[in-house]
Amino acid sequence: MTVTAAVLAEICSALPLSGSIYIWAAEAAGGHSRLIGYVVAWWACTAWMTFCASVCQNAANHLLSVLVVYGVDFPGGLTNDSVKFRAVTWAVAEIFFFICISLNYLPQRYYAWIFKGSMCLMLVDTLLNLIWLPIGVSRTYGFRSASEVFTSQYNGTGAPAGWNWMLCFLFGASAVTGFDASGHIAEETKNASVKAARGILTSAFASGGCAFFTSILFLFCLPDLDTWSTFTSPQPFVQVYDLALGRAGCIIMTTIAVIGLLLNCSIAIVAASRLVFAVARDGVLPFSSYVGKVTPDGRPAHAVNVMLVFGAALLCTILPSTVAFTSLVSAGGIPTIAAYALISFCRLVFTPNSFKTSKFGLGPFARPFYIITFLWNCFIFAVNISPFYFPVESAAGFNYSIVIFVAVTFFGVLCWRFTKPETWLRRDLLSTMHEETDRVR
């Protein structure tokens, strides 16, 4: 994904606009810019709004897993196989989502405190997992051996051995997706042609590096596979905390995780609402005149309203599906991953020699990086749309992320077909940005 980040940083530096990924795709597509722009705009908006909903469901899974730790007797059981428990999960996720949305209606001067609070909480969470968790594991059930960590396998999906291994990339790739967020607020960033592009690269390196070392640490700290297979909570790691740190430690770590997820979701909504606003401002979305309005202090409040409605409706998919969480994670990732692949393909085929004003040009590595980015993201796309459990015997176990993706693509094509070309993308804005980039360079 760091190669993908380099490809995006190159074009971001040349076009640091709030529409970010959708404008980059449109400009990379050359003569096909309007069609590609409309489709990627719908992909990007859907991805970010779905991601925010999935984070709230993840927070709900963490909280409700505490009930399993305490052995609470719940009608139908505390698993996603119970429709009653899924209803509770849905209700808690909706409450969390409303809390995250409400923070975005606050005056902008409070955002800095939310950002700082989130960063502090993440640092605390990281330190506790790096220090307290290993100490707890060493004093209880002990670490797994290197042989177990790096050579043992467990097929809990029912998939063929090869594809079961491929599915390991699902959450690994998800942890390193969305590093283009700094581009969404480029118009509010000073010297954006440098800072926004640099933010993409540093985000990819930081998230990738942290995800790698954290994954290794957790693999050593997990109990043996026989114990792991007995966990029934929606978020099994809560039960890991209970085994390693005791009941009190489990509550502390789960509380930190839930609050951190909510603060991070609120921050993600800040970035996503800017993206939705920019897309609506350029006339791509239905009711763009409403969605593209801002408050007197410059906040895209109407875009936040759209996210509220969309996210709340999307969380309703928890009710009929036993794999709603993994499907939402995939649905939040595959449009962005598809956009990464499409941008690299367009750069390779249509505009390989464009964007010379970029301060992050790839030089002789450009074409190899475009090819690597395209192939890698196509592979991750295939993993994300795959069923997570085999065989798929009912609709309840179906990964419906591909359905969401196809529907969104269809709506993007419809908007392209039935919207007048002159209503799309203020060309004067792009021309001005090109001139400013040339002048700064």
C-alpha positions in Angstrom: 0.0 0.0 0.0 3.0 2.4 0.4 3.5 2.1 -3.4 -0.2 3.0 -3.8 0.3 6.0 -1.4 3.3 7.2 -3.6 1.1 7.1 -6.7 -1.7 9.1 -5.0 0.8 11.6 -3.4 2.1 12.4 -6.9 -1.3 13.4 -8.2 -2.4 15.0 -4.9 0.5 17.4 -5.0 -0.5 18.5 -8.5 -4.2 18.8 -7.6 -4.7 19.4 -3.8 -8.5 19.8 -3.8 -11.1 18.7 -1.3 -12.7 16.4 -3.9 -9.3 14.6 -3.7 -9.6 11.0 -5.0 -12.5 11.6 -7.3 -10.9 14.6 -8.9 -7.6 12.8 -9.2 -9.4 9.9 -11.0 -11.2 12.3 -13.3 -8.0 14.1 -14.3 -6.0 10.9 -14.6 -8.6 9.5 -17.1 -8.0 12.1 -19.7 -10.8 12.1 -22.3 -12.9 9.9 -20.1 -12.7 12.2 -17.1 -16.4 12.9 -16.6 -17.5 9.2 -16.6 -14.6 8.1 -14.4 -15.1 11.2 -12.1 -18.8 10.4 -11.5 -18.2 6.7 -10.8 -15.3 7.3 -8.4 -17.2 10.1 -6.7 -19.9 7.7 -5.8 -17.4 5.1 -4.8 -15.5 7.5 -2.5 -18.6 8.9 -0.8 -20.0 5.4 -0.2 -16.7 4.1 1.1 -16.2 6.8 3.7 -19.8 6.8 4.9 -19.9 3.0 5.1 -16.6 3.0 7.0 -18.0 5.4 9.6 -21.0 3.0 10.1 -18.7 0.0 10.4 -16.6 1.7 13.1 -19.7 2.3 15.2 -20.6 -1.4 14.8 -17.1 -2.3 15.8 -17.5 -0.2 19.0 -20.8 -1.9 19.7 -19.2 -5.3 19.3 -16.5 -4.3 21.8 -19.1 -3.1 24.4 -21.4 -6.1 24.0 -18.6 -8.6 24.2 -18.3 -7.6 27.9 -21.6 -9.4 28.4 -20.0 -12.6 27.3 -17.1 -12.0 29.8 -19.6 -11.6 32.6 -21.7 -14.6 31.5 -24.9 -12.7 31.1 -27.9 -14.9 30.2 -29.4 -13.4 27.1 -32.4 -15.0 25.2 -31.1 -16.7 22.1 -27.5 -16.3 23.2 -24.9 -13.6 22.9 -23.9 -14.4 19.3 -24.8 -12.9 15.9 -26.8 -16.1 15.2 -29.5 -14.7 17.5 -31.7 -12.1 15.8 -32.5 -10.6 19.3 -28.8 -10.0 20.0 -28.4 -8.5 16.5 -31.2 -6.1 17.3 -29.3 -5.0 20.5 -26.1 -4.6 18.5 -28.0 -2.5 15.9 -29.5 -0.3 18.6 -26.1 0.3 20.3 -24.4 0.9 17.0 -27.1 3.5 16.0 -26.6 5.3 19.4 -22.9 5.4 18.9 -23.3 6.7 15.3 -25.6 9.5 16.5 -23.0 10.5 19.1 -20.2 10.6 16.5 -22.4 12.6 14.1 -23.4 15.1 16.9 -19.7 16.0 17.5 -19.6 17.3 13.9 -22.3 19.9 14.6 -20.0 21.5 17.2 -18.3 24.8 16.4 -15.0 24.2 14.6 -12.9 25.5 17.5 -13.7 22.3 19.4 -12.4 20.0 16.7 -8.8 20.5 17.8 -9.7 19.1 21.2 -11.3 16.1 19.6 -8.2 15.5 17.5 -5.9 15.9 20.5 -8.1 13.7 22.7 -8.2 11.0 20.0 -4.4 11.0 19.6 -3.8 10.9 23.4 -6.2 7.9 23.7 -4.5 6.1 20.8 -1.1 6.5 22.4 -2.4 5.2 25.7 -4.1 2.3 24.0 -0.9 1.5 22.1 1.3 1.7 25.2 -1.0 -0.5 27.2 -1.1 -3.1 24.4 2.7 -3.0 24.0 3.5 -3.2 27.8 0.6 -4.3 29.9 -0.8 -7.0 27.6 2.5 -8.9 27.2 3.1 -8.7 30.9 -0.4 -10.1 31.5 0.1 -12.9 29.0 3.4 -13.9 30.6 1.8 -14.2 34.0 -1.2 -16.2 32.8 -1.4 -18.6 29.9 2.0 -17.7 28.3 3.2 -16.6 24.9 2.8 -18.7 21.8 6.0 -20.1 20.3 7.5 -18.6 17.1 6.7 -21.9 15.3 3.0 -21.5 16.2 2.9 -17.9 15.2 4.6 -18.2 11.8 3.8 -21.8 10.7 0.5 -23.0 12.3 -2.8 -22.6 10.4 -6.4 -22.6 11.4 -9.2 -22.8 8.8 -12.3 -21.4 10.4 -13.8 -20.3 7.1 -14.4 -23.6 5.4 -12.6 -22.2 2.3 -10.0 -24.1 0.4 -6.6 -23.8 2.1 -5.2 -21.4 -0.5 -8.1 -19.0 -0.4 -8.3 -19.3 3.4 -4.8 -17.9 3.5 -5.8 -15.2 1.1 -8.6 -14.1 3.4 -5.9 -13.1 5.9 -5.4 -10.0 3.9 -9.0 -8.8 4.6 -8.3 -7.0 7.9 -4.6 -6.5 7.2 -5.4 -4.4 4.0 -8.3 -2.7 5.8 -5.8 -1.3 8.4 -3.8 0.4 5.6 -6.7 1.8 3.6 -7.9 5.4 3.7 -4.6 7.1 3.9 -5.8 9.5 1.3 -7.9 11.3 4.0 -5.5 14.3 4.2 -6.4 15.1 0.6 -10.1 15.6 1.6 -9.2 18.7 3.6 -6.6 20.0 1.2 -8.5 23.2 0.6 -8.3 24.0 4.3 -4.5 23.1 4.4 -1.7 25.7 4.0 0.8 24.7 1.3 -1.4 21.8 0.5 0.6 20.7 -2.6 3.3 19.6 -0.1 1.6 19.0 3.2 -1.5 17.1 1.9 0.6 14.8 -0.3 3.1 14.3 2.4 0.3 13.4 4.7 -0.7 10.6 2.4 2.7 9.1 2.5 3.3 9.4 6.2 -0.2 8.0 6.9 0.5 5.0 4.8 3.9 4.4 6.4 2.7 4.9 9.9 -0.5 2.8 9.6 1.4 0.0 7.7 4.3 -0.1 10.2 2.1 0.0 13.3 -0.3 -2.6 11.8 2.7 -4.9 11.1 4.3 -4.8 14.5 0.9 -4.8 16.3 -0.1 -7.9 14.3 3.1 -9.8 15.3 2.6 -8.8 18.9 -1.0 -9.9 19.0 -0.1 -13.2 17.3 2.4 -14.0 20.1 -0.1 -12.8 22.8 -3.1 -14.8 21.6 -4.0 -18.1 23.4 -3.7 -21.4 21.6 -6.1 -22.1 18.8 -8.2 -24.6 20.8 -8.9 -21.8 23.3 -9.4 -19.2 20.6 -12.0 -21.4 18.9 -14.1 -21.5 22.1 -14.6 -17.7 22.1 -18.1 -16.7 21.2 -18.2 -12.9 21.7 -18.7 -10.6 18.7 -15.2 -9.2 19.4 -13.0 -12.1 20.6 -10.2 -9.8 21.7 -12.3 -8.7 24.6 -12.1 -12.2 25.9 -8.3 -12.2 25.3 -8.0 -9.2 27.6 -10.1 -11.0 30.2 -7.8 -14.0 30.1 -4.6 -12.0 30.2 -5.4 -9.0 32.3 -8.3 -10.2 34.4 -11.8 -8.7 34.7 -10.7 -5.2 35.7 -8.1 -5.0 33.0 -10.6 -6.2 30.4 -13.0 -3.4 31.3 -10.3 -0.8 31.2 -9.0 -1.9 27.8 -12.5 -2.3 26.3 -13.5 1.2 27.6 -10.4 2.8 26.0 -11.1 0.9 22.8 -14.8 2.0 22.6 -14.1 5.7 23.4 -11.1 5.7 20.9 -13.3 4.2 18.2 -16.0 6.8 18.7 -13.5 9.7 18.6 -11.8 8.3 15.5 -15.1 7.8 13.9 -16.0 11.4 14.6 -12.7 12.5 13.0 -13.4 10.3 10.0 -16.8 12.0 9.6 -14.9 15.4 9.5 -12.9 14.2 6.5 -15.8 12.3 4.9 -18.2 15.2 5.1 -15.7 17.4 3.3 -15.5 14.8 0.5 -19.3 14.6 0.2 -19.5 18.4 0.2 -16.9 18.7 -2.5 -18.6 16.1 -4.7 -22.0 17.8 -4.2 -20.4 21.2 -4.9 -19.3 20.0 -8.3 -22.8 18.8 -9.1 -22.3 15.0 -9.0 -24.8 14.0 -6.3 -28.6 14.2 -6.4 -29.8 17.3 -4.5 -26.3 18.8 -4.8 -27.6 22.3 -4.3 -28.6 21.3 -0.7 -25.7 19.0 0.1 -23.1 21.5 -1.2 -24.2 24.3 1.2 -22.0 25.3 4.1 -22.8 27.1 7.4 -21.7 30.7 7.9 -18.5 29.5 9.6 -17.7 27.2 6.7 -18.8 23.8 8.0 -20.5 21.4 5.5 -23.4 20.7 7.9 -25.7 19.5 5.1 -23.1 16.9 4.1 -23.1 15.7 7.7 -26.9 15.4 7.5 -26.5 13.1 4.5 -24.0 11.0 6.3 -26.4 10.7 9.2 -29.2 9.4 7.1 -27.0 7.1 5.0 -25.1 5.6 7.9 -28.2 5.1 10.0 -29.9 3.2 7.1 -26.8 1.2 6.4 -26.5 0.0 10.0 -30.0 -1.6 9.6 -28.2 -4.3 7.6 -27.1 -5.7 11.0 -30.7 -7.0 11.6 -31.0 -9.6 8.8 -27.3 -10.7 8.4 -25.0 -12.8 10.6 -21.9 -11.4 8.8 -22.9 -7.8 8.7 -19.7 -6.6 10.4 -17.3 -8.2 8.0 -19.6 -7.2 5.1 -19.6 -3.5 6.2 -15.8 -3.6 6.6 -15.5 -4.8 3.0 -18.2 -2.4 1.7 -16.3 0.4 3.4 -13.0 -0.7 1.7 -13.7 -2.0 -1.8 -14.9 1.3 -3.4 -11.7 3.0 -2.1 -9.5 0.1 -3.2 -11.3 0.0 -6.6 -10.6 3.7 -6.9 -6.9 3.2 -6.1 -6.7 0.5 -8.9 -8.6 2.7 -11.4 -6.4 5.8 -10.8 -3.2 3.8 -11.3 -4.7 2.2 -14.5 -5.7 5.6 -15.9 -2.3 7.0 -15.1 -0.6 4.1 -16.9 -2.8 4.1 -20.0 -4.3 7.7 -20.4 -2.0 10.2 -18.7 1.4 8.7 -18.1 3.2 12.0 -18.8 0.8 14.4 -17.0 1.0 16.3 -13.7 4.6 17.4 -14.2 4.1 20.1 -11.6 3.9 17.6 -8.8 6.4 18.0 -6.0 6.2 14.2 -5.4 6.9 13.0 -8.9 7.8 9.3 -9.3 10.3 9.8 -12.2 11.5 6.6 -13.7 9.6 4.6 -11.1 6.2 5.9 -12.3 5.2 3.1 -14.7 6.3 0.2 -12.4 4.5 1.8 -9.5 1.3 2.2 -11.6 1.5 -1.5 -12.5 2.2 -2.7 -9.0 -0.6 -0.5 -7.6 -3.2 -1.7 -10.1 -2.4 -5.4 -9.6 -2.1 -5.3 -5.8 -5.4 -3.4 -5.4 -7.2 -5.7 -7.8 -6.1 -8.6 -5.6 -7.3 -6.9 -2.4 -10.6 -6.1 -4.1 -11.1 -9.8 -4.9 -10.4 -10.7 -1.3 -12.9 -8.2 0.0 -15.8 -9.3 -2.1 -15.2 -13.0 -1.3 -17.5 -14.9 1.0 -16.0 -15.2 4.5 -17.5 -18.6 5.3 -17.9 -21.5 2.9 -20.2 -22.9 1.7 -22.6 -20.0 1.5 -25.9 -21.8 2.3 -28.2 -18.8 2.9 -28.5 -15.1 2.4 -27.7 -14.5 6.0 -24.1 -15.6 5.3 -23.7 -13.8 2.0 -21.1 -11.0 1.7 -23.3 -8.3 0.3 -20.5 -5.8 -0.1 -20.3 -6.6 -3.8 -24.1 -5.8 -4.1 -23.5 -2.4 -2.6 -20.5 -1.8 -4.9 -22.4 -2.7 -8.0 -25.4 -0.6 -7.0 -23.2 2.4 -6.3 -21.4 2.0 -9.6 -24.8 1.9 -11.4 -26.0 5.1 -9.7 -22.7 6.8 -10.6 -23.2 5.8 -14.3 -26.9 7.0 -14.1 -25.8 10.4 -12.8 -23.2 10.7 -15.5 -25.8 9.8 -18.2 -28.6 12.0 -17.1 -26.7 15.0 -15.7 -25.8 17.9 -18.1 -22.1 18.1 -18.6 -22.0 21.8 -18.0 -23.2 21.3 -14.4 -20.2 19.2 -13.5 -16.9 20.3 -11.9 -16.2 23.9 -12.0 -13.5 24.0 -14.5 -12.4 27.4 -13.3 -11.5 25.9 -10.0 -9.3 23.3 -11.6 -7.7 25.9 -13.8 -6.9 28.1 -10.9 -5.4 25.2 -9.0 -3.2 24.3 -11.9 -2.0 28.0 -12.1 -1.4 28.2 -8.4 0.6 24.9 -8.4 2.7 26.1 -11.3 3.4 29.4 -9.5 4.4 27.8 -6.2 6.7 25.4 -8.0 
